[in-house]
Amino acid sequence: MKSRRTPAVSPLPVWAGGLGALALCFLFLPLAFMLGRVNWASLGATLATPEARDALGLSLRTCAAALGVDLLLGVPAALVLSRSWRGVRAARILVALPLSLPPVVAGIALLAAFGRRSTLGALLSGAGLDIAFTTTAVVIAQVFVSLPFLIVTLESALRAREQGLDEMASSLGASPSRVFWQITLPTVLPGLGRGTALALARCLGEFGATLTFAGSMQGVTRTMPLQIYLARESDADLALALGVVLLGVAAVVVALTETPWGRLAFFLRFTRRGPASASAAPSARTPEASAALAGEAGAGVAVRVAGTVEARGWDVDAELRPGLVTAVVGHNGAGKSTLAQVIAGTLRVDSGAVSIGEQVVDDAATFVPARRRGVAMVSQAPRIFTHMSVLSNVAFPLRVRGVGRAQARAAALEQLRAVGIADLAFKRASDLSGGQAARVAIARALVFRPEVLILDEPTAALDVEATAQVSAVLRERLAGAGITTLLVSHDIAEVLSLASRMIVMGEGRIVEEGEPARVLASPASVFAARLAGLNIVSGPSVARPGMVGVRVGAGVLWAADSVGPGEESARVALTFPPEAVALSREEAHASPRSVLPGAVAGIDVDGSLLSVRVALAEGVSVTARVTAAAWSELGLGVGDHLWASVKATQVRAIRVAVGS
């Protein structure tokens, strides 16, 4: 039997412990003394009096009605306030304002709005609806003072939860209402439970606004707080008895705020369905499951993007070839994620068009939402629905498409087997490791056989071991699957192992594209050269016949390339492999060759070769790769001076924009 260890916590300062204990005693002692004064022997008889029964019954009825109104209005209000829009901060202040108002002021405000002398009250009275000094007025007063508790608590929970879950569910095919009921609401269930409990507690304790707006009529508007107030002088036993009842109910309600609602809901759902019924799902594929599974490879669909996003300075004309994996690479801010968002349907182009297969999904007249595009996305944040089991996560895209429960679970189980985690099918998704969650995201994306799959740095947040496992799963699942795939990545090994084509982006434009091996062998962009591990030296160009160069201190690094008209002072990046750098103790004289003085900055061992970092003038650094024997003959160490020479024919010049 495994022992459960208590997590280590930092020691508490003595003064904090003492003051904290004093605060708890201060809150507990008045309640304890009140309980000590109660005549417990006659409590039942006291509560059986007409006054007590009427007050208790009225409080329960009005609080239940007020809580229903709170939920009906408060949940949508919290959803609205959790979004970003102009004026949302002012709206949040207005919602929280009743929390700071004295109860009597709240009652006066309600009288001004709904009293018989007000404009609105007169209109309601003419329609036969008198509100003030009625039971309805009690409910309205309770809603006015309790609704902000629910809204503020739930809105905070909505903003604090993991971002992107709703967008992920929508991209998997769920309608907005389904996203709300199956994703949004369950993920904020603790916040909803806490807000509901606080609102109910506020309803039970409401006094000032009720007295001012509804008055105090037995059986009509006299709730328990009002009855306690009236009885405190004439019937102390009744006041104490009602106080104890109110205290007990409030204690139960407030205790609900500490209930682990999320885990409780998962437990009830799991025990209701049971692991046996899920594990009994047929391993043979039913027709419905077969239609949902990634089965025989198809030809795939072509994706064409020719559009602009002006706010991001993004202007791209690209095509994803049907059934192939196309990698898009580039520095941060180059426009890779924008391309993924435009295809997925989470970002609309300002001009141009986007098409998937024969269907135009985005242009000036048409916009197909993400849930209807047949595009699945796997990102570095897996965005697993933590309130569901692993099996329910993977079955979700099929269920929103109308596939029956049994067929969806069978298909999901098949996908989990394919990614090697079928044994985790009934585990709570919040208990998964990063690598396991990434595999679940892959299975969920492939289970409904999307037309297009977007992999947005799927291994960026994983450790080395998990990265290798997930990359292996991707290679196996995508090989011959016939799914048009866009891979956004910074990992050149991942690109080479998965992609058939590569697009290099820079400053919101495509700077080069082609087969990954060809692009890296002869890069036409600085980023591709950096990916290929080449030396890069950039600066304003200098020229001589048939040559272009960059000044490095007193010398020049030359490339065998010609300068076009108007390019004499353009910025240029010279790229060359580490193997092209020759090192010597003495200055070599050969042409055409660049010979520059430097010093040894560092030495790294790479198998039988050494990578020698050479610091040149003006902060320029290059790497030379030499054999251990050649380095031994030189007899140099870190800090020693030497000469680095590079043949101009081995240097490639890349024109770059000023400031890049």
N, C-alpha and C positions, 0 to 999 in steps of 0.2 A: 504494500500500500504506500503510495507516494505521499510524502508530507507536504503540506501547503505552507510555504514560507511567507511570513509577513514582509512586505517590501520595506526596505530601509528608508527612514525619513530623517531629515535634518533635525538636530536637537532644538527644542523650543526654549527661548529665553525665559528665565525665571520670572521676570517682570511681566512678560506676556501671559504666562500661565496663571499668575496671580490675578491680574486684571481681568482675564477671561473668565476665571472662576467667579470673581466678584460680579461680573455682568450676568452670568447665568443665575447666580443666587438672587440678584435683584429682580430678575424676570420671574423666577420660580416662587419666591417667598409670598408675594401677595396672593397668588393662586392657592398656595398651600394653606394660608390662613383662612381664605374664603371657604375652602373645603372643610376646614376644621370647625367652622361655625354652622355648617348645615346640620339640621335635625334629620338624620338619616332614617330614624324610626318612622317619622311621619311624612317622608318624602313622597311616597306613593299617593297618600291621601291628598297632600297639597297639590300635586300635579293633576289630580282628578277633578279639581274645581272647574266650574265653567270658564272662568277667566283664563286659567292656565291652558285648558283644552282649546279655547278659541284662539289664543295667541300662538300656541304651538302649531295648530293646524293652518292658520293663516300664513305664518312664516314659511312653513314647508311648501304650501301651494304657490305663494308668490315667488319664493326663491327658485323653485323648479321652473316656473314660467320665465322668470328673468334670465335664468341660466340658458334656457332654450333660445331666447332672443340673443343673448351674448354670443352663443356659438353660431347662430345663423348669420349675424352681422359681423362678429369679430374675426372669424377665420378669413373671409374674403378681404376685410380691411387690412389684416396683417399681411396677406399676400401682396396687396397693392403697395403697402408701405415698405415692404422688403425689397422692392425693385428700385432702380435708379431712374428718376424722372425729375423734371424741373419743378421745384417747389416741394419736394418730398420732405425736406428738413422742416419746413414750416408746418406741414401736415402732421409730422411726428410731434411737434411741440403742442399743436392744438389737441391732439389725442391725449397727451399726457397732462394737459392743463387741469382737468377735473380731479386729478390725483392730489393737487396742491390746494384745491379750494376747500374752505371750511364747509362742513355739511349744510349749515344753515344757508350759506350763500348759494350752494347748489340748489337747495329748495326754492330760494327766491328766484333763481334763474329759471327753474321749471315753471313756477307760477307765472313769470313774465311771458313765457312761451305758450303755456297751455291753460293758464287761468281763464276764467270766464270773461275777464275784462281785456284780455289780449286779443289782437287781431286774429291769430290762429285759433285761439280758444273760442272766440265768437263764431267763427266759421264752423268749427266742430259742433258747437252748441246748437247752431241752426240746423245742423244735420242730425240732431238728436243724440250727439255724443258728448256727454259731460265727463271730463276726465278728472279735474281737481276734486280732492276729497272723496275718491272712490278707490276700490281695490285696484283698479287699473293704474291709478296714480301711484300706488305702492310699487307696482311692478316697474313703472317708468322710472321712479326714483332709484330703485335698485339697479336697473340697467344703466342709468346715467353714471352712477358711482362705481360700478363693477366692470363695465365694458372696457375701460382703459387698462385694467389689470390683465385681462385676457389678450388684448391687442398687443400691448407692449411686450409681454412675456413671449408670446408666439412669434412676434416680428423679430425679436432678438434671436430666437431659436432658428428662424428661417435664414437670417443673415449669417449665423455662426456655423451652419452645417456645411458639409463639403460642397464646393461649387461644381457645377457642370453635370450634376446627376439628372436634372430635368432635361437638359439639352441632349444628354446621352440617351435617355429613354425616348425622347422625341425622334432622334435619328434612327432608333431601332424600330420605329413604326407606330409608337403610341400616340393617340390623340391627346389634346390638352387636358380633357377631363380625365382620361385614363392616367395620364402622368400625375395629376393631382391626387387621385384616390389611391393609386398603387405605389407611387414613389414619393411625392412631396409630403403627403400627410403622414405616412408611416415613419419617415425619417425624422419628423419633428414631433413624434408622439410624446416623448418626455416633456417637451416644451408645452404642447397642447394640454397634457395632463396637469402640469404645474399651473398654467394660466387658468384652466378651468377651476381647479381647486381654490386658487386665490380669489377668483371672481365669486365663487360660491361663498367663501368665507366672508367676503366683503358684503354680499347680499344679506347673510345672516346677521351681521353686526350693524347694518345700516340703521341710523336713528335720526339724525338732524334733518336730512333732506326729506325723509318720510313725514316727520312731524310737521315741517313747514308746508309741504306741498299737499300731503294727503290727510293731515289731521290725525286724531286719535279717537276712533270709534270702534268699540268692541265688536269683534266679528267681521268688521269691514276694513279698517285700516290699522288697527292696533296690533302690531307685530310683537314678537317677544321682547326686543329691546325697549319698545315703548311701554309694555306691560311691566317690565322690570323697573323702569324709571318711575312709573306711577305708584308701584307697590313698595318702593324702598322705604317710605315713611309709614304707611298704614299697615302693611303686611310684610314684615321683614322675612318671614319664613317663605312666603311665595316668591319674593324677589330672589332669595338665595336658591330656591329650588329651580326656578327658571334659569338662573345664572349657571347652575351646575349642568343643566341640560344643554344650554347653549355652549358651555365650555366643552362638554363631551363631544357634541356634534362638530364644533370647530376643530377639536383635536383630531378627529377622524379625517375631516376634510384636509387639514394642513398636512397630515401624515401622508396623504395621497401624493403630495408634491415630491416625496422621496421614493415613490414607487418606481422601480426600473421598468417603465412602460415598454420600452423597445424589446427587452429580453422577454418580458411577460407575453407580449403579443407573439413573438417567435415561438415561445414554448407552447402557447395555446394552439397556434397554427400547426406546429409539428406534431403535437399529441393528437390533434383532431384528425390529421391525415395519416400520421404514423409512418415510420420508416418502412414497415412491411409492405404497404400498398405501393410505395415508390419503388422499392427494390424488386417488386414483382412485375415491374414494367417489362414488356416483352423485348427480348434482344433482337428478335426478327423485326424487320422494318415493315410497318403497315404502309399502305399506299400514301396516307397523309404524311407520315413521317419521312418516307422516301422523298416526297416532293420537297420537304423542308430541309433535308440533309444536303451537304455538299457532295453530290454523287458524281455521276460521270462528267468529265470535263467538257465544257462547252467552248464555243469560239470566243466568248466574251464580247464586250461592247467597247466601242471606242468612246473616249471622252475628249471633247474639244472645248478649250477655254480661250476666248479671245475677248478680253475686256479690261476695264480699268476700275480702280478704286482710288478716287482722287485724294481722299483724306490721307491715304498712306503712300501716295506717289507710286502706285502700283500699276503697271501696264504690261500685260503678259499675253502672248499668243502661243499656246502650248497644246499638244495632243498626247493623250495616253493611248498607246496602242492596245487593241483588244486582247485580253487574256494574258498580258505581260505585266511584269513588275517594273515600274518606272521609279527610280530614286530621284529625289530632288534634294540638293545640298546647297549650302551657302552659309555665310556668316550670319550672326544674329541680326535680325532686322532686314534680311535680304528679301523677304517676301514669301518664304516657304509656307509658313502657317496660313498666310492669307490665301495662297493657292488651295490648300486643303480646306479652308473654311468656305471658299467660293464653290468648290465641288460638292462639299457636304451639304450646303444650303443654309449655313449659319451666318453667311455674309453675302450681301447682294452686290453685284457689280453696278457701277454708275452708268457705264455704257458698254456696248458690245453684247456678247451672248455666250451662254454656256449650254452645251448639249451633252446628253448621255445617251449613246446609241442614236436612234432617230428622233428622240424627243428633246425639244428645246426646253430646258428647265429654268432658264433665267435670261430675260432680255427686257427691252423697254415695255413690252406688253404682257409678259408672262413671268410668273415666279412660282415654282413648285416648291412647297415647304420641305424641310429635311425629311419628315416622316414618310413622304411619298416618293422619295428619289431612289430607294433601293440601295442606299449607300450606307455601309457600316464603317465605324471608326474605332480604332484601338490606339490610345494615346499613352504617354508615359505615366499618367495618372489613370489607372485602370477604370476608375469610377464604377466600382462594383456596388450593387445595391445591398448595403450591409444588413438591412432588416430581413433579407431573404436568405434562404439556403443557397448553396452553390448550384444545386439542380434547378431551383426556381429562377435563378439569375439567367442561366443558359436557356431555359424554356421560355423566358419572357418574350423575345421577339416573335416566337411562334404563336403564343397565346394572344398577343395583340393582333395577329393576323387571322384569328378565328380557328386555329388548329385546336382540336380537342385536348383536354388535359392529359389523357393517357398517351396519345400520340406525341404530344409536345415533350412530355417527360422521357418517352422512349428515345426520341431524336436527341434530346439534350444529353441523355446518358451515353448515347453513341459518340457524341462529340467530346464528352469528357474522357471517354476511353481513348479517343484519337489523340488527345493532348496529354494523356498519361496521368490523369488525376481522378479517375472514376471512383476511387476509394474516398474522395472528399465530397461526394455528391450531396450528402445530408449534413454537412458541416455548415455552421453559421458563417456567412461570408465575411463578417467582421473579424473572424479569428484566423484568416489566411495570412500567409507571409507574402512579401512583395512578388516573388516569383510565381507563387500559386495564383495570386490575384491576376497577374498578367496572363497566365494560361486560361483562366476562366474568361477573361475579356476576349481572348482569341476565339475560344469555343463559342461564346455568345455571339460574336460578330459573324462567324461562319455558319451558324446553325440554320439560318434562313436563306443561305446561298445568295448573298447580295450581288448585285450587278457590278458594284465598285467597292473596293476595300481600301480604306485609308489607314496607314500605319504611321502615326505621328510620334516618332522617336519612342517606339514601344519598349525599348530596353534601357532608356537613358537613366531611369531612377533605380536600376537594379544593380546588385553586386556582380562580381565577375562570374561566379558560379551560376547564378540565376540568369545572367545574360546569355551564357552559353546554352543553357537549357531552353530558354525561350526562343533563341535564334534557331536552334535545332528543330523545335516544334514548328516554327514558321516555315522553314525550308521544306519540311515534310508535308505540311498542310497545303502549301502554295504550289508545290511541284505538280505541274500538269492539271491544276484545278480549273484553269480557264477563267479565273477571276481577274478582271482589270484592277491592278493594285497601284496605289501611290504610296511610296515609302519616303517619309521625311526623316532624315538621319544626319548625324555628324560622324558616324562610325564607318570608316572606309571599309573595314572588314565586313561589316553587315551589308553594305552596299554591294560589294563584290560577290558575296555569297548568295544574295537574294535577287538582285536587280539585273534585268536584261538591257535597260537603258538608263542613262543618267542625265539629269538636267541640273546645270549649275546656275544659281541665281545670284544677283547682286544689285542692290539699290532698286528693288522692285522690278527688275528686268531679267530676262534669260540671257546669259552671257555666252553659254555654250551648251551643247548637248550631243549625245552619241552613246556608243557602247562604253561602259565604265572603264574597261581596260584601255581602250583607245584614248579616251579623254585623259586618263591619268598618265599614259605614256607620252602624250604630246599635249600638255595643257595649254589652253588659250586664255586662262584667267588665273589671277593670283590665288584665289581660293583653291582651285583645282591643283595648282602647283604645290600649295601647302599640304593638301591632302596626300599628294604623291610623295611627300617627304623631300622636296627639292629645296635647295638654297634659293632665297629670294633677296635681291638687292634692288631697291627702288630709289628714284629721285629724278630730278630734271635731266632730260637727255642731252648728251653732247654727240656730235657727229663728225665723221670723216668719211671719205669715199668708201661705200660698201660696208660701213660699220656704224653702230650706234652704241653709246656707252653711258655710264653713270659715274660721276666723280666719287672717289673714295679717298678722302684726304688729298694728298698731292698727286695720287695716281688716278687711273681710270680703269674701270672694269668694262671690257668690250664684248660685243656680240656681233657675229657676222650677219648683219642685217642692214638693209638700206632705210633711210629716213625719207618719208613722203613729204610733199610740199606742205609747208606750214607746221611741220612737226619738230622743227629744230629745238624748241624749248618745251615740248610736251613732256609730261611725266611718263616714265617708262619703268617697268619692273623686269629685271633680268633674272631668269631662272636657269638653274643648272644642277645636275645631280651631284651628291657628295663624291662620287667616284671620279668626277671630272676635275677635282681639285688636287693638284700635285704640291707636295711640301718639300722644301729644301733648306739647307743652312745658308746657302749663298744665293744671290740674285741670279736667276736664269735669264738668258737673252735668246728669245726665239720669237718668231712672228708667224702668223698673228696670234699673240698670246698676251694675256694680262698678267703682270707680275706685281704683287702688292705686299708690303711688309706687314707683319702682324706678330702676335704673341699667342702662345698656347694657353687657352682659357680653361680647358678641361678635357678629360679623356674618358670615354665609355667603352666597355668591352662588349662586343656583339658577336659571340661565337669566336670564329678564327680571325675576325676583323676588329679593328679599332675605329671608333668614331672620335675624331679629334676636333674639338671646337676651337676655332681660331678667331681671335678678336682683331679686327682691322681698325683702321682709323675712323674717327667720328661715330663711334658706337656701332659700327657695322660688324656683324658676326656671321661666319660661314662654317660649315661642317665639311671635313674631309674624311673619307673612308679609306683606310690603308691596311695592309696586312701587318700582323704582329712582327714579322721579320723585317719589313721595310721600316717600321717605326723604331725597332731596335737598332738598326743601322744608323738612323739619324741621331740617336742618343740624346733626345730632348726630353724635357719634363715641363710640368705646368709652370708658366711664367717665363719660359725661355722664348727668345725672339727667333723668328724664322721668316721664310718667304713663301707665299702661296701664289701659285700660278694656275690659270685656267685658259684652255684653248678657246678662242672666240667661236669656233665652229660648234662647240658643245654648249654654248650659251644661247638661250632663246629669249627674245624680247617680246614683252606683252605691253601694249599701250593701255594705260589705266587713266581713269578720270581724275582730275585734280581734286585732292582732298580725300581720296580713297586709300 
